[in-house]
Amino acid sequence: MPITPTSKTKSRATNLIRISVLLLILPVLYLALWYPISTDETLTYFEKVTKLMGYFPEKLRHPYWITVTFCGLSLSSAIFGFNSYLKFETRQGQIIAIIISAVAVFLTAIFGMMVIR
């Protein structure tokens, strides 16, 4: 089957969505790890952060830089997701791209607020 401009565009849009989802994996896992730790009422805030940083290699145990990295990953994911929205020609693909972009923007806002604090 020859590659038509439509199938080439769809392939590019699909690849952009895949990249967007891959970029969201680490920030989502980080928040999934933080949530049960943060709900532990027996620990102080600093003990919670220490417990969370215990999951990272020693060279990467700086909360600020981890947050900046995840903010950058989320922002990149939002950009790739919105770019795929522009490339998709089907309504279903555009809806999926908007949902992924919205999640990425939400995570970017969360990590952005953590950086500003």
C-alpha positions in Angstrom: 0.0 0.0 0.0 1.5 3.3 -1.0 1.9 6.0 1.6 -0.5 8.8 1.0 -0.2 12.3 2.5 -3.2 11.4 4.8 -1.7 8.2 6.2 1.7 10.0 6.6 0.0 12.8 8.6 -1.9 10.3 10.7 1.3 8.4 11.4 3.1 11.6 12.5 0.2 12.5 14.7 0.1 9.1 16.3 3.8 9.2 16.9 3.5 12.6 18.6 0.8 11.2 20.9 3.0 8.2 21.7 5.9 10.6 22.6 3.5 12.7 24.7 2.3 9.7 26.7 5.9 8.5 27.2 6.9 11.9 28.6 4.0 11.7 31.1 5.0 8.4 32.6 7.6 9.6 35.1 5.7 12.6 36.4 2.6 10.5 36.9 4.6 7.7 38.7 6.2 10.4 40.9 2.8 11.8 42.0 1.6 8.2 42.5 4.5 7.6 44.8 4.1 10.9 46.6 0.4 10.6 47.3 0.5 7.6 49.8 3.6 9.2 51.5 1.9 12.6 51.9 -1.2 11.1 53.4 0.7 9.5 56.3 -0.2 11.7 59.3 2.4 10.3 61.6 5.3 11.9 59.6 6.3 15.6 59.5 6.7 17.2 56.1 10.5 16.9 56.2 10.2 13.2 57.1 7.9 12.7 54.1 10.3 14.4 51.7 13.2 12.3 53.1 11.1 9.2 52.6 10.2 10.1 49.1 13.8 11.0 48.2 14.9 7.6 49.5 13.4 6.1 46.3 15.9 8.0 44.1 19.6 7.4 43.6 21.8 9.4 45.9 23.0 11.7 43.1 19.5 12.7 42.2 18.1 13.4 45.6 17.5 17.1 45.2 13.7 17.8 45.4 14.0 21.1 43.5 15.7 19.7 40.5 13.5 16.6 40.4 10.5 18.9 40.4 12.0 21.1 37.6 12.7 18.0 35.5 9.2 16.7 35.9 7.7 20.1 35.1 9.8 20.1 31.9 8.7 16.6 31.0 5.0 17.6 31.5 5.4 20.8 29.5 7.1 18.9 26.7 4.3 16.4 26.7 1.7 19.2 26.5 3.5 20.7 23.5 3.7 17.3 21.7 0.1 16.6 22.5 -1.1 19.9 21.2 1.0 19.5 18.1 -0.6 16.1 17.5 -4.0 17.8 17.8 -3.1 20.1 15.0 -2.0 17.2 12.8 -4.9 14.8 13.4 -7.6 14.9 10.8 -10.1 12.7 12.7 -12.3 14.0 15.5 -11.5 11.0 17.7 -7.7 11.6 17.4 -8.2 15.3 18.2 -10.2 14.4 21.3 -7.5 12.0 22.5 -4.8 14.6 21.9 -6.8 17.3 23.8 -7.3 14.9 26.8 -3.6 14.1 26.9 -2.6 17.7 26.5 -5.0 18.7 29.3 -3.5 16.1 31.7 0.0 17.3 30.7 -0.9 21.0 31.3 -2.5 20.1 34.7 0.7 18.2 35.7 2.8 21.2 34.5 0.8 23.5 36.7 1.2 21.2 39.7 4.9 20.9 39.3 5.2 24.6 38.5 3.6 25.5 41.8 6.0 23.2 43.6 8.9 25.0 41.9 7.7 28.5 42.8 7.2 27.6 46.5 
